[in-house]
Each structure stands twice: as C-alpha cells, then as structure tokens.
Amino acid sequence: MRDKGKWLDDAGARTRAIRAGIERTHEGEHGEPIFTSSSFVFDSAEDAAARFSGDQAGNVYSRYTNPTVRSFEERLASLEMGEAAVATASGMSAILALCMTHLRAGDHVLCSQDVFGATVGLFQNTLMKFGVEVSFVPLTEVDAWRDAARSSTRLLFLETPSNPLNAVADLPALANISRDIGALLAVDNCFCTPVLQKPLALGADIVTHSATKYLDGQGRVLGGAVVGARTLIEPIVAFNRSCGPTMSAFNAWVMLKGLETLELRMQAHCDNASRLAQWLQTRAELAAVHYCGLAEHPGHELASRQQAGYGGVLAFELKGGREAAWRFINQTQMMSLTANLGDTKTTIVHPASTTHGRLSVAQREAAGISEGLVRIAVGLENFEDLQSDCERGFAGA
Ligand SMILES: *Cc1c(COP(=O)(O)O)cnc(C)c1O
C-alpha cells in the first residue's frame, strides 16, 4: 500500500486544482466519480441513528452532503486559501445563502453600485421584504463606504473588477473598514477566480462565486459557492440543508473537472484580452477602451498590486453611440451574441440594451454605461481570429 503522504498541503495551486478533494471508491477509478444518489444507505438501525444524530460521520441525503459535491468544495476552498467552502445551485443562490445565514431583519448592507444586476434585485427586492436594508456605494470611493456605514451595518458586498468597466476596489482598505465596524466583507470573485485574486488573503471574510462562469469555463452548467472560515461556512451549510439551494452531483463533477484547467485557461483568457485591449486602443473608431490591464486605466495600479492578471472581460466605447455599437455587433460573425461570460467561446453584448437595460438613463449614465459601449468577454480562440472578427465589426464605420 502506497503511503498517501502529506505532500498535498504544500503543493502548488495547479497541483491542488488537479489533486485536492479526490474521493475514490473501492472500484479504484482514476477519474473522479459522480455520486448520482439522492440518499445513502446504512448498515444497521444503530448506524442510521448515529448518522442522523451526527455522532457518526457520513452521508445521509444529497441535500445534506454528497461526495462529488464535497470534492468540488474541498478543491475550491484549497484554491481560494479558505478553510471551507459550500457549493450552491447557482451564483445567485450562493449570495442568497450567504445573506439568509449571516443577516437578520434590521441589519444593513453596503453594496457596491456596479454589482451583477440580479444581485441588486436580490438586495433591493427580496431582502428588503425581510427587513434588511441596503445602501449602494461607489466601488472605488473608500471614504464613501466608511461614510455610509451605520451601527447596523453587518455586510459589505462587492465585485472587483467591475462589470463591464473594470473598476477596481481597494480590498485591503475596505477590509479595514469592515473590521473597524464589525461587519463581514464579502467579495464576488467571479471575474478573477482564485487564479488571479485571493480576496481572503487580502482581508476579505467571504468569497462568493458564480461557478457558472470561469470555474466551469465552458458554458455547460450553473453553479455557485461560498468560501471562508469554517465558522462562517458551517451555518451556510445548515441553511442549505434545510432550505435546499444545493449543487447537483453532476454539476459538481463538471466544476471539479473545470478547476483542473482553471489556471491555464485564465492565463490564456488574460493573454487574449490584453492583446485585444492593446489593439483596440489603436482604433480611431473608439472613444475609450476599459481594461484594467491597460496602463491608462484608473484601476491599473491597484489591479497590478492585488491581482495576478487582469482578467478576460473588457469593454470599449464606439464614438458613434448606440447605432455604431449595434452595427459593430451585427457585423461580427464569430463572437457569440450572448450575455454570458467566462467561456472558452468569446461573447459580445451591448450592455445598455441588455444586461443594464433595466436601469434608468440617469442610472446608466452614473454607472458609465454609455450607448456606444460594447462588452467582450474574451474566450480562447486564436487571437488573430478575434481580431478579424472585430475588423468585420469596424467595417464601414
Ligand atoms: C453570473 C454572475 C452571478 C450570478 O451567477 P449565476 O450562476 O448566474 O446565478 C453573480 N455575480 C457575477 C459577477 C456574475 O457574473
């Protein structure tokens, strides 16, 4: 029998992405198995009672624990450098489970203005009904966060870099504020993934994920996760057990395999996006290119300090407004016209009329979402083909 050893604890991130959290069955399979079982059997009535009471470790029912889901949780926690992770059905249910667990009526949340649209809806429409108040603050203005804090503030929630303009939050500074006021700092790390940014190491208490994006990375299934200290994650596991927004074993298996290539994919997304941003900067048709990897971007210095790369999402503004933006999109042929991101396939979208379409004109202006803005979530195709597709977009402009 070969000794398992303790090498995994000291292993590099790419190794842990491939080898952490493996649970082999007695069949000796090499690839990770998918445990597609809703419930688990016990050897005796005594075992059943012990398993239910928690005196005996082990699986009971897949809403509680599932071996494939646990493998994904362990692997992701290892990559985020967190003690524990809990997987959820989607990115939104990760944020919901976090809030339902760690907030109560009367609590106040500080949320950055430019978070994912459904996150705004979750705070503004759903949690408001349960007596949780929210204030939206500008992501990059550290003093505004401190000024907006109340004695009832329990959670600071943000995404960095922001979608689609790549505004970058000063995570250590915001961690200081959350510590001073006794609140939790939660970071939606969807855009960077642990390959490019480890919010827990920068002072955050909690990381949330839409695993639907880069963790799967191939646009196949929905999933989410919350990562952090065991004392913060265990109550979320309890919430999931009784309320049910758990991840399916199949989706966990897809995510588990996605993590194995995450570092290589993220590096390739970053390379393609950097090259595209630099080339777009030379185009006379554009009024601006928003990518935090560009030296001119206001978040560049901060991103260079707290990120290991600048990510795969960029945006640019066509001088001709909505008409030019729609013409550009309609003239491209390869890029997928869809609002998703974090896929091997490059996607293109007009934020003002889609992802940010529900905002008022004033809100959009305040958020910097102009009519000429186009977002590209750069995939892994050959750079030259991306460039050619953009050339088609520019034709006749
Ligand atoms: C997509 C997304 C979400 C929501 O995730 P789902 O898996 O679609 O529920 C949350 N945050 C960010 C930044 C996202 O891009």
The ligand as an SDF file (V2000), in Angstrom:
LIG
                    3D

 15 15  0  0  0  0  0  0  0  0999 V2000
  -23.3050   35.4970  -13.4150 C   0  0  0  0  0  0  0  0  0  0  0  0
  -22.9260   36.2140  -12.1920 C   0  0  0  0  0  0  0  0  0  0  0  0
  -23.6140   35.9960  -10.9900 C   0  0  0  0  0  0  0  0  0  0  0  0
  -24.8000   35.0750  -10.8920 C   0  0  0  0  0  0  0  0  0  0  0  0
  -24.4270   33.7700  -11.1080 O   0  0  0  0  0  0  0  0  0  0  0  0
  -25.4470   32.6320  -11.6380 P   0  0  0  0  0  0  0  0  0  0  0  0
  -24.6150   31.4150  -11.6250 O   0  0  0  0  0  0  0  0  0  0  0  0
  -25.9090   33.0640  -12.9870 O   0  0  0  0  0  0  0  0  0  0  0  0
  -26.5770   32.5910  -10.6580 O   0  0  0  0  0  0  0  0  0  0  0  0
  -23.1730   36.6650   -9.8660 C   0  0  0  0  0  0  0  0  0  0  0  0
  -22.1230   37.5100   -9.9130 N   0  0  0  0  0  0  0  0  0  0  0  0
  -21.4590   37.7470  -11.0550 C   0  0  0  0  0  0  0  0  0  0  0  0
  -20.3090   38.6960  -11.0460 C   0  0  0  0  0  0  0  0  0  0  0  0
  -21.8320   37.1200  -12.2260 C   0  0  0  0  0  0  0  0  0  0  0  0
  -21.1720   37.3800  -13.3710 O   0  0  0  0  0  0  0  0  0  0  0  0
  1  2  1  0
  2  3  1  0
  2 14  2  0
  3  4  1  0
  3 10  2  0
  4  5  1  0
  5  6  1  0
  6  7  2  0
  6  8  1  0
  6  9  1  0
 10 11  1  0
 11 12  2  0
 12 13  1  0
 12 14  1  0
 14 15  1  0
M  END
$$$$
